[in-house]
């Protein structure tokens, strides 16, 4: 007897269809193909995992940057809100020598004046700075006006409230005197 058992029937017919050569030679390319596919898949997974890790680190850095920039934006917005608060604006306006405006007057399209313009209010003695602003002798008229009420308030030139350079030396009030009241008030 030989080392191989004899096949009968259906098994014998199937055995005749297969080549009778060595089975080892046909398996080698298949095994190499499977090993290459598995190795390539493993390398691909490692590369993909590295890219995802790098993306996660970059995302973390960007989130930290976003948080710091958001904090900076909120701090700047708080500064803007503090500077634009009414009391802060009023304080800075006083530091610049500004005073609250008087009653406004409005011009109608037909040229008539609506309302009675009032002069700007004087600062009280308690709120005056260490060096009070100089007194103004008289406002310089803007020019001939058909309506005397229109020339008393808002029609004055921008520098009408400023004293002349000579008035600075002669008209500065002494600190012991009380501020004068404006006529008509």
Backbone as a printed PyTorch tensor [residue, N CA C, xyz], in Angstrom:
tensor([[[  0.8140,  -1.1760,   0.0000],
         [  0.0000,   0.0000,   0.0000],
         [  0.8440,   1.2200,   0.0000]],

        [[  0.3090,   2.1150,  -0.6360],
         [  0.9960,   3.3970,  -0.6920],
         [  0.5230,   4.2530,   0.4790]],

        [[  1.1640,   5.3930,   0.6470],
         [  0.8610,   6.2670,   1.7740],
         [ -0.4890,   6.9560,   1.6330]],

        [[ -1.0600,   6.9780,   0.4490],
         [ -2.3130,   7.6870,   0.2540],
         [ -3.4440,   6.6680,   0.1890]],

        [[ -4.5290,   6.9240,   0.8350],
         [ -5.6710,   6.0220,   0.7010],
         [ -6.3560,   6.2280,  -0.6490]],

        [[ -6.9620,   5.2040,  -1.1240],
         [ -7.6530,   5.3170,  -2.4070],
         [ -9.0220,   5.9050,  -2.1990]],

        [[ -9.3770,   6.7680,  -3.1240],
         [-10.6700,   7.4270,  -3.0370],
         [-11.6610,   6.7140,  -3.9370]],

        [[-12.8900,   6.6910,  -3.5120],
         [-13.9220,   6.0390,  -4.3020],
         [-15.0940,   6.9680,  -4.4770]],

        [[-15.7680,   6.7640,  -5.5310],
         [-17.0090,   7.4670,  -5.7830],
         [-16.7940,   8.9540,  -6.0770]],

        [[-17.5410,   9.6570,  -5.3680],
         [-17.5640,  11.0990,  -5.5910],
         [-16.2090,  11.7170,  -5.2590]],

        [[-15.5740,  11.3390,  -4.2450],
         [-14.2850,  11.8790,  -3.8600],
         [-13.2550,  11.6040,  -4.9290]],

        [[-13.3310,  10.4790,  -5.5710],
         [-12.3810,  10.1570,  -6.6280],
         [-12.5850,  11.0660,  -7.8190]],

        [[-13.8190,  11.3500,  -8.1520],
         [-14.0730,  12.2570,  -9.2770],
         [-13.5510,  13.6530,  -8.9770]],

        [[-13.7390,  14.1230,  -7.7550],
         [-13.2410,  15.4570,  -7.3950],
         [-11.7180,  15.4770,  -7.3760]],

        [[-11.0920,  14.4220,  -6.9670],
         [ -9.6380,  14.3580,  -6.9130],
         [ -9.0480,  14.3840,  -8.2980]],

        [[ -9.7600,  13.8680,  -9.2790],
         [ -9.2460,  13.8910, -10.6520],
         [ -9.3040,  15.3040, -11.2360]],

        [[-10.2160,  16.1210, -10.7520],
         [-10.3210,  17.4830, -11.2760],
         [ -9.1650,  18.3600, -10.7910]],

        [[ -8.6600,  18.0940,  -9.6320],
         [ -7.5660,  18.8800,  -9.0680],
         [ -6.2460,  18.4260,  -9.6560]],

        [[ -5.2780,  19.3540,  -9.7990],
         [ -3.9860,  18.9450, -10.3180],
         [ -3.2960,  18.0240,  -9.3200]],

        [[ -2.5140,  17.1810,  -9.8050],
         [ -1.8650,  16.1890,  -8.9690],
         [ -0.5300,  16.6610,  -8.4420]],

        [[ -0.1280,  17.9250,  -8.7410],
         [  1.1770,  18.4310,  -8.3160],
         [  1.1820,  18.7720,  -6.8360]],

        [[  2.2850,  19.3140,  -6.4130],
         [  2.4910,  19.6640,  -5.0130],
         [  1.5930,  20.8420,  -4.6190]],

        [[  0.9150,  20.7920,  -3.4930],
         [  0.0310,  21.8500,  -3.0000],
         [  0.7990,  22.9600,  -2.3140]],

        [[  2.0190,  22.7360,  -1.9460],
         [  2.8300,  23.7020,  -1.2440],
         [  3.1820,  24.8710,  -2.1500]],

        [[  3.4360,  24.6400,  -3.4140],
         [  3.8450,  25.6970,  -4.3230],
         [  2.7060,  26.6660,  -4.5900]],

        [[  1.4780,  26.2480,  -4.5700],
         [  0.3370,  27.1110,  -4.8450],
         [ -0.0220,  27.9450,  -3.6200]],

        [[  0.3220,  27.5240,  -2.4300],
         [ -0.0430,  28.2560,  -1.2200],
         [  0.8970,  29.4260,  -0.9390]],

        [[  2.0980,  29.4260,  -1.3620],
         [  3.0850,  30.4520,  -1.0340],
         [  2.6610,  31.8520,  -1.4960]],

        [[  2.2300,  32.0640,  -2.7320],
         [  1.8100,  33.4270,  -3.1160],
         [  0.5940,  33.8920,  -2.3200]],

        [[ -0.3030,  32.9820,  -2.0280],
         [ -1.4930,  33.3630,  -1.2680],
         [ -1.1190,  33.7970,   0.1510]],

        [[ -0.2410,  33.0800,   0.7810],
         [  0.1890,  33.4200,   2.1390],
         [  0.9170,  34.7620,   2.1300]],

        [[  1.7760,  34.9900,   1.1570],
         [  2.4660,  36.2890,   1.0510],
         [  1.4780,  37.4300,   0.8430]],

        [[  0.4600,  37.2120,   0.0270],
         [ -0.5550,  38.2450,  -0.2130],
         [ -1.2980,  38.5750,   1.0820]],

        [[ -1.6910,  37.5640,   1.8390],
         [ -2.4040,  37.7910,   3.0960],
         [ -1.5160,  38.5160,   4.1020]],

        [[ -0.2510,  38.1340,   4.2120],
         [  0.6650,  38.7910,   5.1370],
         [  0.8660,  40.2610,   4.7430]],

        [[  1.0270,  40.5270,   3.4390],
         [  1.1910,  41.9150,   2.9750],
         [ -0.0600,  42.7500,   3.2510]],

        [[ -1.2330,  42.1750,   3.0350],
         [ -2.4680,  42.9120,   3.3120],
         [ -2.6180,  43.2090,   4.7960]],

        [[ -2.3320,  42.2420,   5.6330],
         [ -2.4200,  42.4780,   7.0770],
         [ -1.3760,  43.5000,   7.5430]],

        [[ -0.1650,  43.4050,   7.0420],
         [  0.8730,  44.3780,   7.4060],
         [  0.5260,  45.7800,   6.9330]],

        [[  0.0240,  45.8870,   5.7030],
         [ -0.3880,  47.1970,   5.1850],
         [ -1.5440,  47.7770,   5.9790]],

        [[ -2.4980,  46.9410,   6.3660],
         [ -3.6090,  47.4130,   7.1980],
         [ -3.1300,  47.8940,   8.5550]],

        [[ -2.2080,  47.1620,   9.1450],
         [ -1.6660,  47.5560,  10.4380],
         [ -0.9170,  48.8850,  10.3480]],

        [[ -0.1060,  49.0390,   9.3200],
         [  0.6240,  50.3050,   9.1250],
         [ -0.3630,  51.4500,   8.8730]],

        [[ -1.3970,  51.1910,   8.0810],
         [ -2.4190,  52.2140,   7.8300],
         [ -3.1210,  52.6380,   9.1100]],

        [[ -3.4500,  51.6670,   9.9690],
         [ -4.0760,  52.0040,  11.2500],
         [ -3.1470,  52.8270,  12.1370]],

        [[ -1.8680,  52.5180,  12.1430],
         [ -0.9130,  53.2920,  12.9400],
         [ -0.8090,  54.7390,  12.4420]],

        [[ -0.7660,  54.8930,  11.1170],
         [ -0.6910,  56.2470,  10.5460],
         [ -1.9600,  57.0250,  10.8650]],

        [[ -3.1160,  56.3740,  10.7320],
         [ -4.3940,  57.0240,  11.0340],
         [ -4.4700,  57.4030,  12.5110]],

        [[ -4.0260,  56.5200,  13.3870],
         [ -4.0270,  56.8080,  14.8160],
         [ -3.1020,  57.9840,  15.1360]],

        [[ -1.9480,  58.0490,  14.5030],
         [ -1.0180,  59.1750,  14.7120],
         [ -1.6420,  60.4840,  14.2570]],

        [[ -2.3100,  60.4620,  13.1000],
         [ -2.9400,  61.6830,  12.5870],
         [ -4.0590,  62.1390,  13.5160]],

        [[ -4.8470,  61.1990,  14.0310],
         [ -5.9120,  61.5650,  14.9600],
         [ -5.3490,  62.1310,  16.2570]],

        [[ -4.2610,  61.5640,  16.7440],
         [ -3.6410,  62.0850,  17.9670],
         [ -3.0970,  63.4910,  17.7400]],

        [[ -2.4640,  63.6910,  16.6060],
         [ -1.9440,  65.0270,  16.2890],
         [ -3.0900,  66.0340,  16.1770]],

        [[ -4.1850,  65.6250,  15.5560],
         [ -5.3530,  66.5020,  15.4530],
         [ -5.9440,  66.8120,  16.8190]],

        [[ -5.9440,  65.8380,  17.7170],
         [ -6.4650,  66.0710,  19.0640],
         [ -5.5960,  67.0710,  19.8210]],

        [[ -4.2730,  66.9430,  19.6760],
         [ -3.3760,  67.9040,  20.3370],
         [ -3.5680,  69.3110,  19.7610]],

        [[ -3.7170,  69.4030,  18.4640],
         [ -3.9290,  70.7110,  17.8240],
         [ -5.2660,  71.3110,  18.2660]],

        [[ -6.2900,  70.4720,  18.3510],
         [ -7.5980,  70.9370,  18.8110],
         [ -7.5040,  71.4500,  20.2440]],

        [[ -6.7670,  70.7540,  21.0950],
         [ -6.5890,  71.1880,  22.4750],
         [ -5.8810,  72.5430,  22.5360]],

        [[ -4.8380,  72.7200,  21.7180],
         [ -4.1290,  74.0150,  21.6780],
         [ -5.0530,  75.1300,  21.2010]],

        [[ -5.8480,  74.8350,  20.1690],
         [ -6.7680,  75.8560,  19.6480],
         [ -7.8560,  76.2010,  20.6680]],

        [[ -8.3070,  75.2210,  21.4330],
         [ -9.2970,  75.5050,  22.4620],
         [ -8.6990,  76.3770,  23.5650]],

        [[ -7.4450,  76.1300,  23.9190],
         [ -6.7840,  76.9770,  24.9200],
         [ -6.6320,  78.4020,  24.3900]],

        [[ -6.2330,  78.5400,  23.1220],
         [ -6.1120,  79.8740,  22.5260],
         [ -7.4620,  80.5800,  22.4920]],

        [[ -8.5070,  79.8410,  22.1450],
         [ -9.8440,  80.4260,  22.0870],
         [-10.2800,  80.8990,  23.4690]],

        [[ -9.9990,  80.1120,  24.4830],
         [-10.3740,  80.5010,  25.8470],
         [ -9.6250,  81.7590,  26.2750]],

        [[ -8.3300,  81.8210,  25.9810],
         [ -7.5640,  83.0160,  26.3870],
         [ -8.0320,  84.2490,  25.6110]],

        [[ -8.3270,  84.0710,  24.3250],
         [ -8.8130,  85.2120,  23.5470],
         [-10.2090,  85.6440,  23.9930]],

        [[-11.0450,  84.6930,  24.3830],
         [-12.3730,  85.0330,  24.8990],
         [-12.2510,  85.7980,  26.2090]],

        [[-11.3370,  85.3560,  27.0770],
         [-11.1190,  86.0790,  28.3330],
         [-10.6230,  87.4980,  28.0690]],

        [[ -9.7110,  87.6340,  27.1070],
         [ -9.1980,  88.9670,  26.7700],
         [-10.3080,  89.8470,  26.1950]],

        [[-11.1510,  89.2670,  25.3520],
         [-12.2660,  90.0320,  24.7840],
         [-13.2210,  90.4990,  25.8690]],

        [[-13.5100,  89.6280,  26.8300],
         [-14.4020,  90.0150,  27.9200],
         [-13.7820,  91.1090,  28.7810]],

        [[-12.4810,  91.0310,  29.0200],
         [-11.8130,  92.0810,  29.7980],
         [-11.8710,  93.4150,  29.0550]],

        [[-11.6330,  93.3720,  27.7390],
         [-11.7060,  94.6080,  26.9520],
         [-13.1340,  95.1450,  26.9180]],

        [[-14.1210,  94.2520,  26.8420],
         [-15.5130,  94.7100,  26.8340],
         [-15.8720,  95.3450,  28.1730]],

        [[-15.3500,  94.7870,  29.2840],
         [-15.5780,  95.4100,  30.5910],
         [-14.9460,  96.7970,  30.6390]],

        [[-13.7480,  96.9460,  30.0640],
         [-13.1010,  98.2600,  30.0260],
         [-13.9270,  99.2540,  29.2250]],

        [[-14.4190,  98.8000,  28.0630],
         [-15.2420,  99.6850,  27.2260],
         [-16.5140, 100.0680,  27.9660]],

        [[-17.1400,  99.1020,  28.6360],
         [-18.3550,  99.4110,  29.3900],
         [-18.0750, 100.3790,  30.5200]],

        [[-16.9250, 100.2130,  31.1790],
         [-16.5870, 101.1240,  32.2770],
         [-16.3290, 102.5360,  31.7530]],

        [[-15.6600, 102.6430,  30.6100],
         [-15.3840, 103.9740,  30.0600],
         [-16.6290, 104.6240,  29.4740]],

        [[-17.6010, 103.8360,  29.0310],
         [-18.7920, 104.4300,  28.4230],
         [-19.9480, 104.5490,  29.4040]],

        [[-19.7260, 104.2250,  30.6700],
         [-20.7720, 104.4060,  31.6740],
         [-21.0340, 105.9020,  31.8530]],

        [[-22.2740, 106.2690,  32.1190],
         [-22.5940, 107.7020,  32.2300],
         [-21.7670, 108.4360,  33.2810]],

        [[-21.5530, 107.8270,  34.4460],
         [-20.7870, 108.5410,  35.4680],
         [-19.3290, 108.7150,  35.0640]],

        [[-18.7620, 107.7370,  34.3600],
         [-17.3760, 107.8660,  33.8980],
         [-17.2730, 108.9340,  32.8150]],

        [[-18.2480, 108.9660,  31.9150],
         [-18.2420, 110.0090,  30.8830],
         [-18.3810, 111.3890,  31.5110]],

        [[-19.2500, 111.5180,  32.5090],
         [-19.4420, 112.8080,  33.1690],
         [-18.1590, 113.2350,  33.8910]],

        [[-17.5040, 112.2950,  34.5740],
         [-16.2630, 112.6250,  35.2870],
         [-15.1770, 113.0750,  34.3250]],

        [[-15.0260, 112.3540,  33.2080],
         [-13.9920, 112.7350,  32.2420],
         [-14.3300, 114.0600,  31.5590]],

        [[-15.6130, 114.3120,  31.3440],
         [-15.9970, 115.5940,  30.7560],
         [-15.6700, 116.7340,  31.7130]],

        [[-15.8970, 116.5190,  33.0160],
         [-15.5450, 117.5590,  33.9930],
         [-14.0440, 117.7890,  34.0200]],

        [[-13.2690, 116.6920,  33.9060],
         [-11.8120, 116.8350,  33.8870],
         [-11.3490, 117.6540,  32.6960]],

        [[-12.0880, 117.5970,  31.6110],
         [-11.7500, 118.3750,  30.4260],
         [-12.3080, 119.7970,  30.4820]],

        [[-13.0560, 120.1140,  31.5360],
         [-13.5960, 121.4630,  31.6880],
         [-14.9640, 121.6340,  31.0490]],

        [[-15.6100, 120.5710,  30.6830],
         [-16.9340, 120.6730,  30.0670],
         [-17.9870, 120.8190,  31.1580]],

        [[-19.0950, 121.4470,  30.8110],
         [-20.2230, 121.6090,  31.7260],
         [-21.4730, 121.1020,  31.0270]],

        [[-22.4960, 120.7070,  31.7790],
         [-23.7300, 120.2410,  31.1420],
         [-24.3700, 121.3470,  30.3140]],

        [[-24.9470, 120.9700,  29.2050],
         [-25.5670, 121.9450,  28.3160],
         [-26.8630, 122.4840,  28.8820]],

        [[-27.2730, 123.6200,  28.3780],
         [-28.5210, 124.2380,  28.8110],
         [-29.7060, 123.6470,  28.0640]],

        [[-30.8290, 124.3510,  28.1550],
         [-32.0250, 123.8960,  27.4630],
         [-31.8280, 124.0680,  25.9620]],

        [[-32.1910, 123.0510,  25.1740],
         [-31.9880, 123.1660,  23.7330],
         [-33.1040, 123.9670,  23.0630]],

        [[-32.7830, 124.5220,  21.9440],
         [-33.7670, 125.1810,  21.0900],
         [-33.6770, 124.5170,  19.7280]],

        [[-34.8150, 124.4300,  19.0310],
         [-34.8640, 123.7390,  17.7530],
         [-35.3590, 124.6930,  16.6800]],

        [[-34.7930, 124.5840,  15.4990],
         [-35.2280, 125.3850,  14.3680],
         [-36.2280, 124.5720,  13.5520]],

        [[-37.3780, 125.1570,  13.3060],
         [-38.3650, 124.5300,  12.4390],
         [-37.9670, 124.7470,  10.9830]],

        [[-38.4900, 123.9620,  10.0570],
         [-38.1440, 124.1530,   8.6410],
         [-38.5050, 125.5410,   8.1130]],

        [[-39.5010, 126.2060,   8.7240],
         [-39.8740, 127.5430,   8.2500],
         [-39.0070, 128.6310,   8.8590]],

        [[-38.0360, 128.2790,   9.7230],
         [-37.1070, 129.2500,  10.2750],
         [-37.4740, 129.7440,  11.6550]],

        [[-38.5860, 129.3300,  12.2010],
         [-38.9630, 129.7660,  13.5430],
         [-38.2330, 128.9230,  14.5760]],

        [[-38.0450, 129.4940,  15.7520],
         [-37.3220, 128.8160,  16.8220],
         [-38.3370, 128.2070,  17.7700]],

        [[-38.1470, 126.9420,  18.0680],
         [-39.0230, 126.2400,  18.9870],
         [-38.2760, 126.0700,  20.3110]],

        [[-38.8090, 126.5930,  21.3910],
         [-38.1640, 126.5140,  22.6940],
         [-37.3120, 127.7370,  22.9520]],

        [[-36.8870, 127.8790,  24.1960],
         [-36.0370, 128.9970,  24.5920],
         [-34.6800, 128.4120,  24.9610]],

        [[-33.6400, 128.7910,  24.2390],
         [-32.3290, 128.2300,  24.5480],
         [-31.8190, 128.7610,  25.8810]],

        [[-31.1250, 127.9160,  26.6040],
         [-30.5460, 128.3080,  27.8840],
         [-29.0350, 128.1550,  27.8280]],

        [[-28.3600, 128.8730,  28.6880],
         [-26.9010, 128.7700,  28.7100],
         [-26.4880, 127.5260,  29.4860]],

        [[-25.2600, 127.1480,  29.3090],
         [-24.7280, 125.9760,  30.0030],
         [-24.6220, 126.2740,  31.4910]],

        [[-24.8850, 125.2750,  32.3160],
         [-24.8450, 125.4570,  33.7710],
         [-23.4060, 125.5990,  34.2410]],

        [[-23.2080, 126.4340,  35.2380],
         [-21.8800, 126.6070,  35.8320],
         [-21.6070, 125.4570,  36.7910]],

        [[-20.3320, 125.1890,  36.9880],
         [-19.9690, 124.1700,  37.9680],
         [-20.1030, 124.7570,  39.3560]],

        [[-20.5120, 123.9320,  40.2920],
         [-20.6310, 124.4160,  41.6630],
         [-19.2420, 124.5300,  42.2800]],

        [[-19.1550, 125.2260,  43.3970],
         [-17.8630, 125.4380,  44.0510],
         [-17.2780, 124.1280,  44.5670]],

        [[-18.1370, 123.1750,  44.9280],
         [-17.6420, 121.9030,  45.4490],
         [-17.0230, 121.0610,  44.3410]],

        [[-17.4520, 121.2510,  43.1100],
         [-16.9700, 120.4180,  42.0140],
         [-15.9060, 121.0990,  41.1730]],

        [[-15.5370, 122.3120,  41.5080],
         [-14.5360, 123.0000,  40.6980],
         [-13.1820, 122.3840,  40.9280]],

        [[-12.3540, 122.2970,  39.8770],
         [-11.0050, 121.7810,  40.0590],
         [-10.1460, 122.7700,  40.8300]],

        [[ -8.9260, 122.3640,  41.1630],
         [ -8.0240, 123.2150,  41.9470],
         [ -7.7730, 124.5400,  41.2480]],

        [[ -7.6240, 124.5370,  39.9410],
         [ -7.4560, 125.7810,  39.1920],
         [ -8.7380, 125.9930,  38.3930]],

        [[ -9.6410, 126.8770,  38.8570],
         [-10.9170, 127.0660,  38.1660],
         [-10.6940, 127.6860,  36.7930]],

        [[-11.5900, 127.4120,  35.8530],
         [-11.4390, 127.9870,  34.5240],
         [-11.6470, 129.4980,  34.5820]],

        [[-11.0210, 130.2550,  33.6910],
         [-11.1560, 131.7180,  33.7080],
         [-12.5730, 132.1440,  33.3370]],

        [[-12.9610, 133.2920,  33.8500],
         [-14.2810, 133.8470,  33.5490],
         [-14.2770, 134.4580,  32.1530]],

        [[-15.4070, 134.3900,  31.5140],
         [-15.5570, 134.9520,  30.1770],
         [-16.2230, 136.3060,  30.3130]],

        [[-15.6600, 137.3170,  29.6620],
         [-16.2220, 138.6630,  29.7750],
         [-17.5630, 138.7530,  29.0760]],

        [[-17.5820, 138.4660,  27.7980],
         [-18.8330, 138.5210,  27.0430],
         [-18.6640, 137.6350,  25.8200]],

        [[-19.7090, 136.9070,  25.4300],
         [-19.5820, 136.0880,  24.2250],
         [-19.5030, 136.9630,  22.9930]],

        [[-18.7220, 136.5320,  22.0380],
         [-18.5770, 137.2530,  20.7910],
         [-19.8010, 136.9380,  19.9310]],

        [[-20.5320, 137.9430,  19.4480],
         [-21.7160, 137.6480,  18.6320],
         [-21.3040, 137.0060,  17.3100]],

        [[-22.1610, 136.0870,  16.8240],
         [-21.8740, 135.3570,  15.5970],
         [-22.1210, 136.2180,  14.3710]],

        [[-22.8470, 137.2530,  14.5020],
         [-23.1640, 138.1040,  13.3660],
         [-24.5930, 138.5910,  13.5060]],

        [[-25.0680, 139.3850,  12.5790],
         [-26.4370, 139.8840,  12.6910],
         [-27.4270, 138.7210,  12.5730]],

        [[-28.4130, 138.7420,  13.4360],
         [-29.4210, 137.6880,  13.4400],
         [-30.7950, 138.3410,  13.4280]],

        [[-31.7050, 137.8460,  12.6060],
         [-33.0310, 138.4550,  12.5690],
         [-33.8160, 138.1850,  13.8530]],

        [[-33.5280, 137.1120,  14.5330],
         [-34.2590, 136.7560,  15.7460],
         [-33.3020, 136.8370,  16.9280]],

        [[-33.5330, 137.7150,  17.9090],
         [-32.6000, 137.8360,  19.0250],
         [-32.5470, 136.5620,  19.8810]],

        [[-33.6130, 135.7680,  19.9270],
         [-33.6060, 134.5460,  20.7450],
         [-32.6900, 133.4870,  20.1390]],

        [[-32.5030, 133.5160,  18.8200],
         [-31.6660, 132.5030,  18.1630],
         [-30.1790, 132.7510,  18.4080]],

        [[-29.7860, 133.9870,  18.7130],
         [-28.3580, 134.2770,  18.8750],
         [-27.8830, 134.1080,  20.3070]],

        [[-28.7760, 133.7850,  21.2470],
         [-28.3370, 133.6930,  22.6350],
         [-27.7900, 132.3330,  23.0000]],

        [[-28.1000, 131.2890,  22.2680],
         [-27.6770, 129.9550,  22.7110],
         [-26.7680, 129.2690,  21.7170]],

        [[-27.3440, 128.4910,  20.8330],
         [-26.5620, 127.5730,  20.0180],
         [-25.9730, 128.1990,  18.7640]],

        [[-26.2780, 129.4530,  18.4550],
         [-25.7620, 130.0610,  17.2330],
         [-24.3950, 130.6980,  17.4380]],

        [[-23.8170, 130.6390,  18.6160],
         [-22.5130, 131.2420,  18.8770],
         [-21.4220, 130.4070,  18.2200]],

        [[-20.3240, 131.0410,  17.7970],
         [-19.2390, 130.2790,  17.1780],
         [-18.6010, 129.3380,  18.1960]],

        [[-17.8640, 128.3290,  17.7270],
         [-17.2860, 127.3490,  18.6520],
         [-16.3410, 127.9430,  19.6790]],

        [[-15.6360, 129.0200,  19.3680],
         [-14.7030, 129.5840,  20.3350],
         [-15.2950, 130.7690,  21.0880]],

        [[-16.6400, 130.9600,  21.0380],
         [-17.2530, 132.0930,  21.7280],
         [-17.1520, 131.9400,  23.2380]],

        [[-17.1060, 130.7170,  23.7370],
         [-17.0170, 130.5010,  25.1730],
         [-15.6080, 130.6500,  25.7120]],

        [[-14.6300, 130.7620,  24.8320],
         [-13.2430, 130.8810,  25.2830],
         [-12.8800, 132.3470,  25.4790]],

        [[-12.1520, 132.6450,  26.5020],
         [-11.7190, 134.0330,  26.6870],
         [-10.5350, 134.3430,  25.7810]],

        [[-10.3270, 135.6130,  25.5740],
         [ -9.1740, 136.0240,  24.7840],
         [ -7.9200, 135.7840,  25.6120]],

        [[ -6.7520, 135.7000,  24.9730],
         [ -5.5210, 135.4580,  25.7410],
         [ -5.2590, 136.5100,  26.8100]],

        [[ -5.6510, 137.7320,  26.5850],
         [ -5.4450, 138.7700,  27.5920],
         [ -6.3680, 138.5950,  28.7840]],

        [[ -7.5350, 137.9820,  28.5620],
         [ -8.4960, 137.8050,  29.6470],
         [ -8.0390, 136.7320,  30.6270]],

        [[ -7.1550, 135.8580,  30.1890],
         [ -6.6850, 134.8100,  31.0850],
         [ -5.9450, 135.4020,  32.2760]],

        [[ -5.1420, 136.3950,  32.0340],
         [ -4.3320, 136.9610,  33.1150],
         [ -5.1500, 137.9140,  33.9740]],

        [[ -6.1660, 138.5620,  33.4070],
         [ -6.8590, 139.5970,  34.1550],
         [ -8.1410, 139.1160,  34.7910]],

        [[ -8.7690, 138.0830,  34.2610],
         [-10.0930, 137.7440,  34.7320],
         [-10.1590, 136.4410,  35.5250]],

        [[ -9.0580, 135.8590,  35.9290],
         [ -9.1070, 134.6280,  36.7100],
         [ -9.6480, 134.9520,  38.0950]],

        [[-10.7290, 134.2680,  38.5330],
         [-11.2980, 134.5830,  39.8460],
         [-10.3970, 134.0750,  40.9620]],

        [[-10.4760, 134.7370,  42.0710],
         [ -9.6750, 134.3070,  43.2180],
         [-10.3640, 133.1080,  43.8630]],

        [[ -9.6290, 132.2190,  44.4910],
         [-10.2240, 131.0190,  45.0730],
         [-11.1830, 131.3140,  46.2150]],

        [[-11.0960, 132.4800,  46.8290],
         [-11.9490, 132.7670,  47.9810],
         [-13.3360, 133.2410,  47.5690]],

        [[-13.5240, 133.6690,  46.3190],
         [-14.8330, 134.1700,  45.8990],
         [-15.7090, 133.0250,  45.4560]],

        [[-16.9940, 133.1920,  45.5990],
         [-17.9440, 132.1790,  45.1390],
         [-18.1750, 132.3570,  43.6600]],

        [[-18.5230, 131.3090,  42.9480],
         [-18.7650, 131.4680,  41.5120],
         [-19.9680, 132.3430,  41.2680]],

        [[-19.8210, 133.1500,  40.2370],
         [-20.9100, 134.0770,  39.9200],
         [-22.0190, 133.3180,  39.2050]],

        [[-23.2120, 133.8450,  39.3200],
         [-24.3500, 133.2190,  38.6250],
         [-24.4810, 133.8670,  37.2700]],

        [[-25.0020, 133.1290,  36.3490],
         [-25.1810, 133.6650,  34.9990],
         [-26.4450, 134.4810,  34.9700]],

        [[-26.4860, 135.5260,  34.1610],
         [-27.6880, 136.3420,  34.0780],
         [-28.8420, 135.5130,  33.4950]],

        [[-30.0340, 135.7120,  34.0070],
         [-31.2020, 135.0260,  33.4990],
         [-31.4620, 133.7120,  34.2050]],

        [[-30.6940, 133.3650,  35.1650],
         [-30.9010, 132.0820,  35.8660],
         [-31.3980, 132.3200,  37.2490]]])
